[in-house]
Amino acid sequence: MREFVYLRAASVAEAVAMASDDGPARYLAGGTNLVDLLREEVERPARVVDISGLPLSAVEDLPGGGLRLGALAGNTQVAADARVRRRYPVLARAILAGASPQLRNRATVGGNLLQRTRCRYFYDTGAACNKRTPGAGCDALEGFNRAHAVLGASPSCVAVHPSDMCVALAVLDATVNLTGPEGERSVPFTGFHVLPGLTPQVETVLRDGELVTSVDLPPAPPGHGTYAKVRDRAGFAFALVSTALLLHVEDGRIVFARVALGGVAHKPWRARAAEDLLEGATADAASFERAASLALADARPLRHNGFKPILAARLVRRTLTELAAITP
Amino acid sequence: MDGRAPLRLRVNGQPHEPPADPRVSLLDFLRDHLRLTGTKKGCDQGACGTCTVLADGLRVYACLLLAVQCVGMEIVTVEGLADDELGARVQEAFVRHDALQCGYCTPGQVCSAVGLLAELRDGVPSAATPDLTAPPGELTDAELGERMAGNVCRCGTYHHIAAAIREVAAT
């Protein structure tokens, strides 16, 4: 681990000031990802600003029926919250599908958004990685890329975003609240993470020094929602593919559908064409099959992950079928 | 620095100054600085669970925490569980059910089991919980497997560990 200056922030304003000083800085919350990246020397910040003492851990009702998740709210805390379990089961299911109890006890909402990819070439400082060292090249392109992206990738980077929780936040159309040197702003969750393009080191729209302070959920969506994940072992593993789905059926017709995919792209992937196809369609096997195929229609597999589009489409179809079978 | 009270972390009830070097993990602080070698180092990257300790009552991986982050926290290691009623019951159950072979993962398994039982008491759901809106149900094999997924045992004593935890949970 390289040397860094450790600073403990007593307020959001102080944290932003500490992080906006000269030289690269990283905010430290639960530490479950950052401590590992520091140890591997993938992350080499000059300063680490510990924000874990800030009052950002509440889960609060919003006027109008939404819910605000503080950036420091723990994964266990959010998944166990009675309001989340009742109104946003897709989010509780996504969180519980990720990591292990020990990690969820430390991991935070903000940290989950800012997780770095688990691409092995990103982690291996002896390998070429444009995300770690811009311009260095990408060893995953011709390497072992079974876990890598099939949608929205670029010749610079084929890494995937590792989060389960973020796939649910994408399907729920959450909003991310930020505080930075120039004040506060909010961005739609689906616009928070970006595709790699030629600058895969840029993963979000965060500006220098900006801090995620909370994530807002809109009022509970109609119908049913859930999260389904396929991985190499039954527990404690990252997704090969996953899906967060919301579905509301009235009199056999789909009146509301939201489809997001995980494990397939540099960001949580919203399949909007599939949503458009589903809404207004009959809730039957043919509609689900067409929507699932459409969600993966643009997939461009790499050498070792040709299974991903097929597996993801099957997972979407199966999970839509299960949601439609739940009686209201 | 700024006139605030000295920053300490507590380990098994004893206050300690955090290390001067912020790069020291809680795991290395426990083992190398405090000589509390009950907590073991396996992967040192949050994948094996053998360094599991309790931080303010929650099970966590000591390898993924900087010791300086733990200022203000109450850390309990397997050594501290000797004086803990639940910790002692878990350890006795492990012995009764022969829930270890080489024993290297055992301190982490014991701390994790204590954390699991607290999570059950608090109604924390898991991926194996069938109905998220219902009160906690019984500790099925699926629930136990999922809730202990953060601890690896390379000797494969999982069934014995499960039996030990199930016995304590039932009493």
Interface residues (C-beta under 8 A of the other chain):
Chain A: M1 E3 F4 Y6 R8 L28 G31 T32 V35 D36 L38 R39 E40 V48 D50 S52 G53 T76 A79 A80 R85 R86 P89 A92 R93 L96 A97 A99 S100 P101 Q102 L103 N105 R106 A234 G235 F236
Chain B: P22 R23 S25 D44 Q45 G46 G49 T52 A55 L58 R59 V60 Y61 C63 L64 L65 L66 V68 Q69 V71 G72 S112 G115 L116 E119 D122 G123 V124 P125 S126 A127 T129 L132 T133 G145 E146 R147 A149 G150
